[in-house]
Structure formats: C-alpha cells, structure tokens
Amino acid sequence: MQETLATSTLSAPRRSSISTQEMFSTADQTSSTGPQPSRPSNIPPPGKSKGWNSGTKVRRMRRIIAEDPEWSLATVPLLTELCIQHIIKNFQNNPILKQLRPEHQQKVLSHLSPELPLAVTANLIDDENYWRRCCMHRWPVCHVARHGGSWKRLFFERHLENLIKHFIPSTTDPTVLLDLLPLCRSYVRRLRVDQLLPPVQLPGPPRSGELSDSGSDGETEEPATDHYQLRDLVAGLSHLEELDLVYGVKDCGMNFEGNLFLFTYRDCHSLAATIKACHTLKIFRLTRSKVDDDKARILIRSLLNHPALEELDLSHNLIGDRGARAAAKLLSHSHLRVLNLANNQVRAPGAQSLAHALAHNTNLISLNLRLNCIEDEGGQALAHALQTNKCLTTLHLGGNELSEPTATLLSQVLSVNTTLTSINLSCNHIGLDGGKQLLEGISDNKTLLELDLRLSDVAQESEYLIGQVLCANREAARQRTLNPGHLMSPVIAKGPEKPAR
C-alpha cells in the first residue's frame, strides 16, 4: 500500500511538469502568431503525454513570423530600377541612353517627359514611340502618313512650320529659327506654311499738307511690309523637297488690312533666289498670294533648268497671259510633270502658248487650267496639241467658257489618243451637239477613265452612255492590274511546249 502511494507521488510531479512545459510552449505560439483560426493540431493532448520527448517535438514546430503580414522581399526595388529612375529624373542634365542595354533603354524612353529640350533629344533619340508621344502631346490630330510615316519627321516639320507662321519681322529674333537647323536639318523634307506675317505697323507721325500723294511715297512704305526671308533657313535644310507658301494672314478678323496680303517685289526676288539655290526641291507651291505676271515671270525665270523640280502650283493668283507664256517656256526647260494655274486670269493667248509647248513636251502628265477664261480659241489650241502629245494623262479645263467647237476637236483627239485618263469639262457650254460629239469620239477609246461633264448642258442620254463607256474602261483597267499577263498570246502564256516522248 505504501509502495503504491510512493509510486503515485513520484509520477505526479513529472506529469505536472510536462503539462506546464506544454502549456508554456502553447502560450508562446499564441503570443507570437496572434489569434489563429481553429485548425487540427498534431500536438498530443496533455493527458496523453508519453514523456519528456513530447516537449521536444513542440519546440521543433515553432516558427518565427514577421509582425507585418504584407512584408516581402519583392517590395524592395532592385538596384537596376533605382538607377533607371535616377537616369529618367536627371536626363536633361545627364542624358545617358546609348550606354544602356536595349531593354533598359526602352524603360527610360517610355518614361521620359515629352517636354524635354530639343537640344537634348533631337540627335540622341530615334525611338518612334517617344516622338509619337511628343506629337500627340502638342497636336491632338496628327497625320503621320503625310510625313513619310515618321513621327520624328512629323514633329520637326510641324514645329518648324509653327515657328515660321508666327515669325514677325523686325520683332522676332531670327536665331530662333536658325538655331534649330542643326537639330532638324536631317528630318525636314516638307514645309507647308499657310501664313506669313508682315512686320508690325506702328502709327507714323502726322503728314503735313504740303506732301503730295505721289507714287514715291508708296515705294518708301513698301519695305515695311516685307515678310521673313527664307533664304538662310532653306539653305540649311539639305533634304527639303516640298515648299508650300501663302503670303497672307489667317484669322485676322476685324483687324483686316490690305497690306496683310501683299507679296512685295522684295519678297519675290528673295523667294526666287531661295528656290533657285535649293537643288533638292521637287514641289513648289505659292498660292493665294496675289502673284501677278511680273512676279510670276521672276519666279519662273529662277526655275529654268532646275535639276529636280517636278511640280509647280501657282493657283489662286493673278497670273495672266504673260505669266502663262513664262510657264510655257518652263515646260521646255525643265522636267516638270505637274503644272497648276487654276483660278488665274489666263486667256486664249496664254493657252495657245501652253499648247505650243505641250505639243513638243515629253514630261508633263497633269495640266490644270480650271477657272480661267481661255474660251474656244484656247481650248482648240490645246486639243490640237493633244493630237501629238503622248505623255499628258490629266487635263482640267473646267469653267473656261468652252463650247461645241472645243468638244468637236476633243472628240477627234479621244478617238486616237491612248494616254489621257482624265478630262474635266465641267461648268462649260458644251451643249447637246457637243455631248454627242464626245460620245462618238469616246466610243472607240479604251484608256479614258474619267470625263466630267457636270453643268455643261449635255443631254442626260449622252452623259449616261458616256458613263457606260467609262465604266467598261475602268473595269478593263482593273482586270489589267489584277492579271498583268491576260493579254499575252496563248502560246506565251502557256510557256514552251514539252517535246513529245
């Protein structure tokens, strides 16, 4: 009996100590992890403890958990990212780009500001995505196809155009434009300036009554209206191919004055020297600038024997017969392919001069004389020239007071001509008989694709039948484009026959 009691008293402290140890270990886990959801545990209950080894198992299962449950090594930025952020932040003062790896360059370029100075970015960055962001940041509407599909070219061409359009002579510093040349000369191929501002007119002193209103007074005032001279700027653009100018002011509103739209003789001589020295120029347009015969002759004289000029547009001016004769001379001393004299004052003598040059020309493919007044005398001269000309494809004679005699000669031309594809005779007086003549001439023509007879007094039946012929010609042209060899002989189309075995 005493032995039994002794045994029980010896074993009791051992169980209590184990229970206490397990309880402390459980408390440590609870305090370190916080409240935990109930889940099954592998720790045996205190009552079923088998000895001291159970406490050892508990200590092996303890884990150290951070106080912040969202802490992770992934939130610490890499040193590479920190360097890239530093380069982006200090790019203006230290433009590091070429030394980086391609993937790092893309990260830097995608986060650079589109307002960085051009002196930093112009000759360093060629990435089209960056220049696309710069363009969209400045102009909501951008037609990149008009600029050769290049966003960088679009940016520099439009940026330079805006500077020219807002340049005020004797007020704006010319270095604003000239300092840009080293940055943009490799990218600018076209300039379309639809506004050239004159100098600011300051009110002069009151004129005394003794001064007469002579012509010399007007000559002394003319230099005050001279516009910005483009010679130095264009000379620095080594790749310029297209120059489109308008000497006038847009949106002048209530501040309209006549001298805002004055193309002076000094402007004319300076521009003539500019385009003569630009040997890469292919397209030159000067429209809506009140260019008369004398100024047109000055400009055209500078274009004689130009090595690259292909298109000349002097539409919407005041050019008459003398200017048309100068243009006819240009056809014989250049490689001009497109001539546009629309909406001028050309009459029959000027059209006859152009017809004489056209009869011997082998380069011109498009002639636009709409909205002049060449009448039948000029129209017949052009029709006679087309009987021998073998290169012109587009002729626009709309609004020229033409009538049946011109239509009769044109019908004879259409029966033999194989190069014309488009003729516009709209807004003339062709008449019923003239329409029938054109229908008869076009019935044997297989190359003409367009013949505009709107508002020309042609019968609806004639116009409808002419349209049917043109539709058939267009379909035949489409088939030729889709199947270039469908007109070949059967033997050639099939290839050489194999010898019989």
PyMOL commands that set and color helices and strands:
alter all, ss='L'
color gray80, all
select helices_A, chain A and resi 2-33+46-48+53-60+73-75+79-89+102-111+118-121+128-138+144-147+151-165+175-178+181-184+215-225+231-235+253-255+258-261+265-277+293-303+321-332+348-359+375-386+404-416+431-442+460-482+490-494
alter helices_A, ss='H'
color red, helices_A
select strands_A, chain A and resi 190-193+242-245+283-286+311-313+338-340+366-368+394-396+422-424+450-452
alter strands_A, ss='S'
color yellow, strands_A
deselect
rebuild
show_as cartoon
